[in-house]
């Protein structure tokens, strides 16, 4: 089977097409949920997952945010400025308690099935392009 999932960390990037996901400062169980979702999907296109944390260059994170169709964040990250910025994006979803902008983003991820549906929607959109 062809590898269709590429993990990218700072300062790297890739130039090929695919569905791009930014995973920001996730806890191990949150990362595992994303992995579980990706492994359940059938006939997926190329998926690029950018993995960032609070210690990475903010310019790199913002650049990847602009390229991604899905942003998944740990709302309880130490860098609440970045959490607020990413949570304000219309394509962002979060784990945990979103403190300062919870009224602006109601896209809390509570279960694997919910995240799988988000990814399936992006696959459908990607296939229409």
N, C-alpha and C positions, 0 to 999 in steps of 0.2 A: 504494500500500500504506500502510496506517495504521501510524504509528510506535508500536510496542508496548514499546519499551525507553526508560526514562527514567533519566538519570544525575542524581544529587543529591549536592551537596557542602555542607559546613558553611557557614552555620548553617541551611540550608534543609531542608524536608521536603515531602512530598506527602501528600494525604489520600485518594487513590483506592486501590481494592483491587488486589492483584496479588501476584506472588511477589517477595519482597524479598531482596536479596543485599547483604551488607556486604563490601566489598573493603577490607582494611586494609593500608596501606603497601606496596602491590605495586610490584614492579619493572616496567619497561616490557614485558619479555617475558612476565611473569605476567599483566599486564593484557591483553596481546594474546591470550593463551590463552583468557581469559574471553570476549573479543570473538569469537574464532574459534568457540567453543562456541555462543554465542548466535546467531551467523549461520548455523550448521548446523541449528539446531532448526526444525522445521516447525510451523505452527499454534500458535504460542506465545501464552499469555495475556499480559496486561500484566506487565512485569517492571520493577522499580525497583531500580537498583543504587546503593547508597550508597558513595561513594568517600571514604575517610578516610586520613589519614597520622598519623605520630607527633607532629605539631605541632598537630593539631586538638584542640578542647576534649574532654577525656575524658567529660564529661557527655553531649555530643552522641553520641559513639561508643557509650556504654553504652545510651543511649536507642534508637539504631538497632539495636543488638545484640538488644534485646528484641523488635523488630518483624520481624526477619529469619528466614527459614527456612533460609538458607545463609549461613555466614560463611567467607570465604576470606581467609587471612592470609599475609603474608610472615614466616615464622618467624625470619628473620634481621634483622628490624627492630631499630633502635636501642632502642626502648622495649620492653624485655623484660618489664616488668611488665604492659603491655597485651597483649603476645603471650601470656604465660602465662594471663592472665584469659580472653582470647578462645579460646585453645586448649583450655581446660577446659570449654567449652560442647559439648554433645553434637552440635550441628549445625555444628561447625567443621571445616574442612579447611585444609591448609597446604602452602605451597611451601617448600622449603629444609630446613635442619637445625633441628629443634625441640630446643633445648638443655635447658631445665630440666624440662619436663613430657612428654618424648617417650614415657615409659612410660604416661602417662595418655591419650594421643591417638595412635592409629596411622593417622590419616586423611591421610596424605601424598599430595599430588597429584603424579603423575609424568608423566602424559601427557594430551593433550586428550580422548581417548576416555573416560578415567575421569571427568573433569570433566563431560563431556557426559552421561554416565549419571547423575551426581548431579543435574544440572539436569532431566533427563527424569523422574526419580523425583519431584521436587518438582512438576513440571507435572501428573503423574498424580494426586498427592495433592490438588493445587489444584482439579483438575477434578471430584473427588469431593465437594467442599464444596458 
